[in-house]
Amino acid sequence: MRSQATEHLEVVVTKPGQLHELLDNAEAVLRKVAIAQRSTGILVTRHDPLRYTLALCDAVPFGETWEQTLSRPLAEGRTTGPSPVEN
């Protein structure tokens, strides 16, 4: 069972150049929770260029961070789905 700790965060960029710092800080906060729980990874979702959410996600293996971009369906009916982050 999960604790009452933070399980998701929202990042909204208000100044140019702050995206990576904000995402790194939010991921670090969630990583601490994920390590304590030892059961989930982190899913980063891009809603638009200035708004992201980060959440603990059972579908992401422990110790990993995946990214997904929410977008309109492509011409063939496909959308972008989650993928592992490459370091």
Biopython code that builds the backbone (N, CA, C, O; Angstrom):
import numpy as np
from Bio.PDB.StructureBuilder import StructureBuilder

atoms = [
    (1, "MET", "N", (0.836, -1.177, 0.000)),
    (1, "MET", "CA", (0.000, 0.000, 0.000)),
    (1, "MET", "C", (0.885, 1.245, 0.000)),
    (1, "MET", "O", (1.945, 1.261, 0.624)),
    (2, "ARG", "N", (0.449, 2.269, -0.691)),
    (2, "ARG", "CA", (1.217, 3.507, -0.774)),
    (2, "ARG", "C", (0.950, 4.388, 0.427)),
    (2, "ARG", "O", (-0.114, 4.335, 1.043)),
    (3, "SER", "N", (1.951, 5.205, 0.747)),
    (3, "SER", "CA", (1.814, 6.146, 1.849)),
    (3, "SER", "C", (1.138, 7.421, 1.356)),
    (3, "SER", "O", (0.742, 7.514, 0.195)),
    (4, "GLN", "N", (1.011, 8.397, 2.244)),
    (4, "GLN", "CA", (0.411, 9.681, 1.887)),
    (4, "GLN", "C", (1.429, 10.610, 1.218)),
    (4, "GLN", "O", (1.123, 11.781, 0.994)),
    (5, "ALA", "N", (2.614, 10.127, 0.899)),
    (5, "ALA", "CA", (3.657, 10.950, 0.288)),
    (5, "ALA", "C", (3.222, 11.419, -1.105)),
    (5, "ALA", "O", (2.282, 10.880, -1.690)),
    (6, "THR", "N", (3.912, 12.417, -1.616)),
    (6, "THR", "CA", (3.631, 12.960, -2.940)),
    (6, "THR", "C", (3.771, 11.862, -3.988)),
    (6, "THR", "O", (4.786, 11.168, -4.041)),
    (7, "GLU", "N", (2.740, 11.711, -4.821)),
    (7, "GLU", "CA", (2.778, 10.714, -5.883)),
    (7, "GLU", "C", (2.724, 11.338, -7.269)),
    (7, "GLU", "O", (2.940, 10.647, -8.265)),
    (8, "HIS", "N", (2.440, 12.628, -7.348)),
    (8, "HIS", "CA", (2.480, 13.315, -8.633)),
    (8, "HIS", "C", (2.749, 14.809, -8.422)),
    (8, "HIS", "O", (2.417, 15.385, -7.386)),
    (9, "LEU", "N", (3.360, 15.404, -9.436)),
    (9, "LEU", "CA", (3.683, 16.832, -9.408)),
    (9, "LEU", "C", (3.382, 17.427, -10.773)),
    (9, "LEU", "O", (3.435, 16.735, -11.790)),
    (10, "GLU", "N", (3.068, 18.705, -10.788)),
    (10, "GLU", "CA", (2.858, 19.416, -12.038)),
    (10, "GLU", "C", (3.947, 20.476, -12.184)),
    (10, "GLU", "O", (4.278, 21.177, -11.228)),
    (11, "VAL", "N", (4.494, 20.581, -13.382)),
    (11, "VAL", "CA", (5.512, 21.583, -13.688)),
    (11, "VAL", "C", (4.936, 22.508, -14.749)),
    (11, "VAL", "O", (4.533, 22.066, -15.825)),
    (12, "VAL", "N", (4.902, 23.801, -14.430)),
    (12, "VAL", "CA", (4.455, 24.811, -15.385)),
    (12, "VAL", "C", (5.594, 25.805, -15.565)),
    (12, "VAL", "O", (6.046, 26.427, -14.604)),
    (13, "VAL", "N", (6.045, 25.946, -16.784)),
    (13, "VAL", "CA", (7.170, 26.825, -17.090)),
    (13, "VAL", "C", (6.653, 28.251, -17.265)),
    (13, "VAL", "O", (5.754, 28.501, -18.068)),
    (14, "THR", "N", (7.230, 29.180, -16.504)),
    (14, "THR", "CA", (6.818, 30.580, -16.609)),
    (14, "THR", "C", (7.940, 31.486, -17.113)),
    (14, "THR", "O", (7.696, 32.627, -17.505)),
    (15, "LYS", "N", (9.165, 30.972, -17.100)),
    (15, "LYS", "CA", (10.307, 31.757, -17.581)),
    (15, "LYS", "C", (11.114, 30.912, -18.556)),
    (15, "LYS", "O", (11.331, 29.724, -18.318)),
    (16, "PRO", "N", (11.563, 31.523, -19.660)),
    (16, "PRO", "CA", (12.381, 30.784, -20.616)),
    (16, "PRO", "C", (13.626, 30.212, -19.941)),
    (16, "PRO", "O", (14.232, 30.852, -19.082)),
    (17, "GLY", "N", (13.987, 29.021, -20.335)),
    (17, "GLY", "CA", (15.213, 28.425, -19.834)),
    (17, "GLY", "C", (15.098, 27.673, -18.521)),
    (17, "GLY", "O", (16.096, 27.131, -18.046)),
    (18, "GLN", "N", (13.918, 27.619, -17.915)),
    (18, "GLN", "CA", (13.808, 26.956, -16.616)),
    (18, "GLN", "C", (13.258, 25.535, -16.701)),
    (18, "GLN", "O", (13.175, 24.856, -15.677)),
    (19, "LEU", "N", (12.881, 25.067, -17.889)),
    (19, "LEU", "CA", (12.243, 23.767, -18.045)),
    (19, "LEU", "C", (13.070, 22.636, -17.439)),
    (19, "LEU", "O", (12.569, 21.888, -16.600)),
    (20, "HIS", "N", (14.316, 22.505, -17.848)),
    (20, "HIS", "CA", (15.123, 21.368, -17.404)),
    (20, "HIS", "C", (15.345, 21.382, -15.893)),
    (20, "HIS", "O", (15.304, 20.332, -15.252)),
    (21, "GLU", "N", (15.575, 22.535, -15.334)),
    (21, "GLU", "CA", (15.769, 22.637, -13.884)),
    (21, "GLU", "C", (14.497, 22.216, -13.134)),
    (21, "GLU", "O", (14.569, 21.465, -12.162)),
    (22, "LEU", "N", (13.350, 22.696, -13.583)),
    (22, "LEU", "CA", (12.089, 22.346, -12.926)),
    (22, "LEU", "C", (11.789, 20.853, -13.037)),
    (22, "LEU", "O", (11.368, 20.225, -12.065)),
    (23, "LEU", "N", (12.008, 20.288, -14.229)),
    (23, "LEU", "CA", (11.771, 18.853, -14.402)),
    (23, "LEU", "C", (12.739, 18.027, -13.555)),
    (23, "LEU", "O", (12.335, 17.044, -12.934)),
    (24, "ASP", "N", (14.006, 18.418, -13.527)),
    (24, "ASP", "CA", (14.993, 17.699, -12.711)),
    (24, "ASP", "C", (14.627, 17.737, -11.233)),
    (24, "ASP", "O", (14.725, 16.724, -10.539)),
    (25, "ASN", "N", (14.206, 18.903, -10.751)),
    (25, "ASN", "CA", (13.830, 19.038, -9.338)),
    (25, "ASN", "C", (12.607, 18.189, -9.007)),
    (25, "ASN", "O", (12.577, 17.519, -7.975)),
    (26, "ALA", "N", (11.607, 18.214, -9.870)),
    (26, "ALA", "CA", (10.394, 17.423, -9.631)),
    (26, "ALA", "C", (10.710, 15.930, -9.670)),
    (26, "ALA", "O", (10.207, 15.168, -8.844)),
    (27, "GLU", "N", (11.536, 15.511, -10.617)),
    (27, "GLU", "CA", (11.906, 14.095, -10.693)),
    (27, "GLU", "C", (12.666, 13.664, -9.442)),
    (27, "GLU", "O", (12.460, 12.553, -8.952)),
    (28, "ALA", "N", (13.532, 14.513, -8.923)),
    (28, "ALA", "CA", (14.289, 14.186, -7.710)),
    (28, "ALA", "C", (13.357, 13.982, -6.517)),
    (28, "ALA", "O", (13.576, 13.081, -5.708)),
    (29, "VAL", "N", (12.325, 14.809, -6.406)),
    (29, "VAL", "CA", (11.353, 14.667, -5.311)),
    (29, "VAL", "C", (10.648, 13.322, -5.425)),
    (29, "VAL", "O", (10.539, 12.589, -4.442)),
    (30, "LEU", "N", (10.165, 12.994, -6.632)),
    (30, "LEU", "CA", (9.452, 11.729, -6.812)),
    (30, "LEU", "C", (10.375, 10.523, -6.695)),
    (30, "LEU", "O", (9.953, 9.460, -6.239)),
    (31, "ARG", "N", (11.633, 10.679, -7.104)),
    (31, "ARG", "CA", (12.580, 9.570, -6.992)),
    (31, "ARG", "C", (12.745, 9.151, -5.531)),
    (31, "ARG", "O", (12.835, 7.959, -5.234)),
    (32, "LYS", "N", (12.785, 10.126, -4.616)),
    (32, "LYS", "CA", (12.909, 9.800, -3.189)),
    (32, "LYS", "C", (11.721, 8.966, -2.715)),
    (32, "LYS", "O", (11.888, 8.013, -1.954)),
    (33, "VAL", "N", (10.525, 9.326, -3.167)),
    (33, "VAL", "CA", (9.326, 8.575, -2.791)),
    (33, "VAL", "C", (9.370, 7.178, -3.409)),
    (33, "VAL", "O", (9.062, 6.190, -2.743)),
    (34, "ALA", "N", (9.754, 7.101, -4.686)),
    (34, "ALA", "CA", (9.820, 5.811, -5.375)),
    (34, "ALA", "C", (10.836, 4.887, -4.710)),
    (34, "ALA", "O", (10.587, 3.688, -4.581)),
    (35, "ILE", "N", (11.961, 5.423, -4.293)),
    (35, "ILE", "CA", (12.979, 4.604, -3.627)),
    (35, "ILE", "C", (12.448, 4.066, -2.311)),
    (35, "ILE", "O", (12.695, 2.911, -1.964)),
    (36, "ALA", "N", (11.723, 4.894, -1.581)),
    (36, "ALA", "CA", (11.155, 4.448, -0.303)),
    (36, "ALA", "C", (10.133, 3.333, -0.523)),
    (36, "ALA", "O", (10.054, 2.400, 0.277)),
    (37, "GLN", "N", (9.356, 3.422, -1.596)),
    (37, "GLN", "CA", (8.324, 2.419, -1.879)),
    (37, "GLN", "C", (8.877, 1.197, -2.601)),
    (37, "GLN", "O", (8.350, 0.094, -2.455)),
    (38, "ARG", "N", (9.942, 1.393, -3.382)),
    (38, "ARG", "CA", (10.598, 0.329, -4.137)),
    (38, "ARG", "C", (9.625, -0.475, -5.010)),
    (38, "ARG", "O", (9.764, -1.690, -5.148)),
    (39, "SER", "N", (8.644, 0.216, -5.595)),
    (39, "SER", "CA", (7.681, -0.542, -6.393)),
    (39, "SER", "C", (7.254, 0.136, -7.689)),
    (39, "SER", "O", (6.601, -0.499, -8.516)),
    (40, "THR", "N", (7.598, 1.391, -7.891)),
    (40, "THR", "CA", (7.142, 2.089, -9.101)),
    (40, "THR", "C", (8.262, 2.902, -9.727)),
    (40, "THR", "O", (9.261, 3.233, -9.088)),
    (41, "GLY", "N", (8.061, 3.209, -10.994)),
    (41, "GLY", "CA", (8.925, 4.149, -11.678)),
    (41, "GLY", "C", (8.210, 5.482, -11.800)),
    (41, "GLY", "O", (7.185, 5.716, -11.159)),
    (42, "ILE", "N", (8.770, 6.356, -12.639)),
    (42, "ILE", "CA", (8.228, 7.710, -12.807)),
    (42, "ILE", "C", (7.833, 7.900, -14.265)),
    (42, "ILE", "O", (8.592, 7.565, -15.175)),
    (43, "LEU", "N", (6.636, 8.442, -14.478)),
    (43, "LEU", "CA", (6.160, 8.766, -15.817)),
    (43, "LEU", "C", (6.056, 10.279, -15.938)),
    (43, "LEU", "O", (5.366, 10.932, -15.155)),
    (44, "VAL", "N", (6.755, 10.831, -16.935)),
    (44, "VAL", "CA", (6.715, 12.266, -17.225)),
    (44, "VAL", "C", (5.820, 12.456, -18.448)),
    (44, "VAL", "O", (6.058, 11.860, -19.498)),
    (45, "THR", "N", (4.793, 13.286, -18.304)),
    (45, "THR", "CA", (3.857, 13.524, -19.402)),
    (45, "THR", "C", (3.937, 14.982, -19.827)),
    (45, "THR", "O", (3.788, 15.892, -19.011)),
    (46, "ARG", "N", (4.175, 15.188, -21.119)),
    (46, "ARG", "CA", (4.193, 16.545, -21.685)),
    (46, "ARG", "C", (2.798, 16.836, -22.219)),
    (46, "ARG", "O", (2.341, 16.206, -23.173)),
    (47, "HIS", "N", (2.131, 17.794, -21.596)),
    (47, "HIS", "CA", (0.793, 18.182, -22.030)),
    (47, "HIS", "C", (0.872, 19.238, -23.122)),
    (47, "HIS", "O", (0.077, 19.229, -24.061)),
    (48, "ASP", "N", (1.819, 20.134, -22.999)),
    (48, "ASP", "CA", (2.137, 21.133, -24.012)),
    (48, "ASP", "C", (3.536, 21.635, -23.680)),
    (48, "ASP", "O", (4.089, 21.231, -22.657)),
    (49, "PRO", "N", (4.132, 22.498, -24.497)),
    (49, "PRO", "CA", (5.519, 22.899, -24.259)),
    (49, "PRO", "C", (5.787, 23.556, -22.896)),
    (49, "PRO", "O", (6.937, 23.627, -22.464)),
    (50, "LEU", "N", (4.746, 24.030, -22.224)),
    (50, "LEU", "CA", (4.949, 24.718, -20.950)),
    (50, "LEU", "C", (4.357, 23.975, -19.758)),
    (50, "LEU", "O", (4.468, 24.461, -18.633)),
    (51, "ARG", "N", (3.733, 22.815, -19.959)),
    (51, "ARG", "CA", (3.078, 22.105, -18.855)),
    (51, "ARG", "C", (3.384, 20.611, -18.912)),
    (51, "ARG", "O", (3.164, 19.947, -19.925)),
    (52, "TYR", "N", (3.898, 20.108, -17.797)),
    (52, "TYR", "CA", (4.263, 18.701, -17.657)),
    (52, "TYR", "C", (3.718, 18.179, -16.335)),
    (52, "TYR", "O", (3.570, 18.933, -15.374)),
    (53, "THR", "N", (3.423, 16.886, -16.293)),
    (53, "THR", "CA", (3.126, 16.243, -15.015)),
    (53, "THR", "C", (4.095, 15.084, -14.850)),
    (53, "THR", "O", (4.484, 14.429, -15.817)),
    (54, "LEU", "N", (4.474, 14.850, -13.596)),
    (54, "LEU", "CA", (5.320, 13.723, -13.251)),
    (54, "LEU", "C", (4.571, 12.925, -12.207)),
    (54, "LEU", "O", (4.019, 13.491, -11.262)),
    (55, "ALA", "N", (4.549, 11.599, -12.375)),
    (55, "ALA", "CA", (3.782, 10.769, -11.454)),
    (55, "ALA", "C", (4.457, 9.426, -11.244)),
    (55, "ALA", "O", (5.110, 8.895, -12.143)),
    (56, "LEU", "N", (4.292, 8.886, -10.046)),
    (56, "LEU", "CA", (4.681, 7.505, -9.816)),
    (56, "LEU", "C", (3.723, 6.650, -10.622)),
    (56, "LEU", "O", (2.523, 6.923, -10.662)),
    (57, "CYS", "N", (4.250, 5.614, -11.267)),
    (57, "CYS", "CA", (3.433, 4.833, -12.185)),
    (57, "CYS", "C", (3.788, 3.358, -12.085)),
    (57, "CYS", "O", (4.942, 2.976, -12.279)),
    (58, "ASP", "N", (2.790, 2.526, -11.780)),
    (58, "ASP", "CA", (3.013, 1.086, -11.668)),
    (58, "ASP", "C", (3.445, 0.458, -12.988)),
    (58, "ASP", "O", (4.105, -0.581, -12.984)),
    (59, "ALA", "N", (3.090, 1.067, -14.116)),
    (59, "ALA", "CA", (3.446, 0.530, -15.428)),
    (59, "ALA", "C", (4.911, 0.768, -15.783)),
    (59, "ALA", "O", (5.437, 0.143, -16.705)),
    (60, "VAL", "N", (5.570, 1.668, -15.055)),
    (60, "VAL", "CA", (6.982, 1.967, -15.293)),
    (60, "VAL", "C", (7.800, 1.168, -14.277)),
    (60, "VAL", "O", (7.542, 1.253, -13.076)),
    (61, "PRO", "N", (8.778, 0.395, -14.743)),
    (61, "PRO", "CA", (9.576, -0.404, -13.807)),
    (61, "PRO", "C", (10.301, 0.461, -12.770)),
    (61, "PRO", "O", (10.726, 1.580, -13.059)),
    (62, "PHE", "N", (10.428, -0.083, -11.567)),
    (62, "PHE", "CA", (11.136, 0.608, -10.496)),
    (62, "PHE", "C", (12.529, 1.007, -10.975)),
    (62, "PHE", "O", (13.224, 0.214, -11.609)),
    (63, "GLY", "N", (12.929, 2.231, -10.672)),
    (63, "GLY", "CA", (14.256, 2.724, -11.046)),
    (63, "GLY", "C", (14.314, 3.372, -12.416)),
    (63, "GLY", "O", (15.363, 3.881, -12.810)),
    (64, "GLU", "N", (13.202, 3.364, -13.154)),
    (64, "GLU", "CA", (13.190, 3.955, -14.490)),
    (64, "GLU", "C", (12.277, 5.173, -14.544)),
    (64, "GLU", "O", (11.343, 5.305, -13.754)),
    (65, "THR", "N", (12.568, 6.060, -15.495)),
    (65, "THR", "CA", (11.719, 7.211, -15.797)),
    (65, "THR", "C", (11.362, 7.133, -17.268)),
    (65, "THR", "O", (12.240, 7.040, -18.125)),
    (66, "TRP", "N", (10.068, 7.171, -17.558)),
    (66, "TRP", "CA", (9.597, 7.152, -18.941)),
    (66, "TRP", "C", (8.937, 8.478, -19.256)),
    (66, "TRP", "O", (8.446, 9.173, -18.366)),
    (67, "GLU", "N", (8.932, 8.818, -20.544)),
    (67, "GLU", "CA", (8.294, 10.044, -21.005)),
    (67, "GLU", "C", (7.166, 9.706, -21.962)),
    (67, "GLU", "O", (7.229, 8.714, -22.689)),
    (68, "GLN", "N", (6.136, 10.536, -21.955)),
    (68, "GLN", "CA", (5.103, 10.445, -22.985)),
    (68, "GLN", "C", (4.665, 11.855, -23.327)),
    (68, "GLN", "O", (4.738, 12.764, -22.500)),
    (69, "THR", "N", (4.209, 12.024, -24.559)),
    (69, "THR", "CA", (3.696, 13.308, -25.012)),
    (69, "THR", "C", (2.239, 13.129, -25.376)),
    (69, "THR", "O", (1.898, 12.283, -26.204)),
    (70, "LEU", "N", (1.375, 13.924, -24.759)),
    (70, "LEU", "CA", (-0.031, 13.897, -25.138)),
    (70, "LEU", "C", (-0.183, 14.753, -26.376)),
    (70, "LEU", "O", (0.256, 15.903, -26.409)),
    (71, "SER", "N", (-0.801, 14.194, -27.380)),
    (71, "SER", "CA", (-0.971, 14.930, -28.628)),
    (71, "SER", "C", (-2.247, 14.471, -29.310)),
    (71, "SER", "O", (-2.877, 13.494, -28.906)),
    (72, "ARG", "N", (-2.600, 15.185, -30.331)),
    (72, "ARG", "CA", (-3.742, 14.758, -31.133)),
    (72, "ARG", "C", (-3.361, 13.485, -31.866)),
    (72, "ARG", "O", (-2.187, 13.289, -32.178)),
    (73, "PRO", "N", (-4.317, 12.617, -32.149)),
    (73, "PRO", "CA", (-4.002, 11.390, -32.896)),
    (73, "PRO", "C", (-3.368, 11.723, -34.242)),
    (73, "PRO", "O", (-3.717, 12.717, -34.879)),
    (74, "LEU", "N", (-2.435, 10.879, -34.659)),
    (74, "LEU", "CA", (-1.814, 11.033, -35.971)),
    (74, "LEU", "C", (-2.795, 10.588, -37.047)),
    (74, "LEU", "O", (-3.859, 10.049, -36.740)),
    (75, "ALA", "N", (-2.445, 10.808, -38.283)),
    (75, "ALA", "CA", (-3.336, 10.502, -39.399)),
    (75, "ALA", "C", (-3.814, 9.047, -39.387)),
    (75, "ALA", "O", (-4.968, 8.772, -39.714)),
    (76, "GLU", "N", (-2.931, 8.116, -39.010)),
    (76, "GLU", "CA", (-3.308, 6.700, -39.005)),
    (76, "GLU", "C", (-3.987, 6.293, -37.712)),
    (76, "GLU", "O", (-4.241, 5.106, -37.506)),
    (77, "GLY", "N", (-4.293, 7.248, -36.827)),
    (77, "GLY", "CA", (-4.978, 6.908, -35.586)),
    (77, "GLY", "C", (-4.049, 6.566, -34.438)),
    (77, "GLY", "O", (-4.514, 6.163, -33.372)),
    (78, "ARG", "N", (-2.747, 6.716, -34.631)),
    (78, "ARG", "CA", (-1.796, 6.423, -33.557)),
    (78, "ARG", "C", (-1.511, 7.681, -32.763)),
    (78, "ARG", "O", (-1.640, 8.793, -33.276)),
    (79, "THR", "N", (-1.126, 7.504, -31.515)),
    (79, "THR", "CA", (-0.653, 8.603, -30.691)),
    (79, "THR", "C", (0.685, 8.227, -30.099)),
    (79, "THR", "O", (1.068, 7.057, -30.097)),
    (80, "THR", "N", (1.385, 9.207, -29.605)),
    (80, "THR", "CA", (2.664, 8.966, -28.963)),
    (80, "THR", "C", (2.417, 8.334, -27.597)),
    (80, "THR", "O", (1.576, 8.813, -26.836)),
    (81, "GLY", "N", (3.130, 7.281, -27.288)),
    (81, "GLY", "CA", (2.963, 6.602, -26.010)),
    (81, "GLY", "C", (4.214, 6.713, -25.163)),
    (81, "GLY", "O", (5.190, 7.338, -25.579)),
    (82, "PRO", "N", (4.201, 6.115, -23.982)),
    (82, "PRO", "CA", (5.357, 6.210, -23.090)),
    (82, "PRO", "C", (6.569, 5.500, -23.668)),
    (82, "PRO", "O", (6.438, 4.503, -24.378)),
    (83, "SER", "N", (7.736, 6.017, -23.362)),
    (83, "SER", "CA", (8.984, 5.395, -23.765)),
    (83, "SER", "C", (10.040, 5.672, -22.711)),
    (83, "SER", "O", (10.003, 6.705, -22.042)),
    (84, "PRO", "N", (10.987, 4.746, -22.563)),
    (84, "PRO", "CA", (12.050, 4.984, -21.567)),
    (84, "PRO", "C", (12.866, 6.216, -21.908)),
    (84, "PRO", "O", (13.058, 6.538, -23.081)),
    (85, "VAL", "N", (13.345, 6.903, -20.886)),
    (85, "VAL", "CA", (14.205, 8.060, -21.067)),
    (85, "VAL", "C", (15.622, 7.550, -21.310)),
    (85, "VAL", "O", (16.098, 6.677, -20.585)),
    (86, "GLU", "N", (16.288, 8.079, -22.308)),
    (86, "GLU", "CA", (17.664, 7.703, -22.584)),
    (86, "GLU", "C", (18.588, 8.732, -21.956)),
    (86, "GLU", "O", (18.440, 9.935, -22.172)),
    (87, "ASN", "N", (19.540, 8.243, -21.177)),
    (87, "ASN", "CA", (20.523, 9.155, -20.542)),
    (87, "ASN", "C", (21.783, 9.193, -21.323)),
    (87, "ASN", "O", (22.720, 9.898, -20.949)),
]
sb = StructureBuilder()
sb.init_structure("model")
sb.init_model(0)
sb.init_chain("A")
sb.init_seg("    ")
for serial, (resi, resn, name, xyz) in enumerate(atoms, 1):
    if name == "N":
        sb.init_residue(resn, " ", resi, " ")
    sb.init_atom(name, np.array(xyz, "f"), 0.0, 1.0, " ", f" {name:<3s}", serial, name[0])
structure = sb.get_structure()
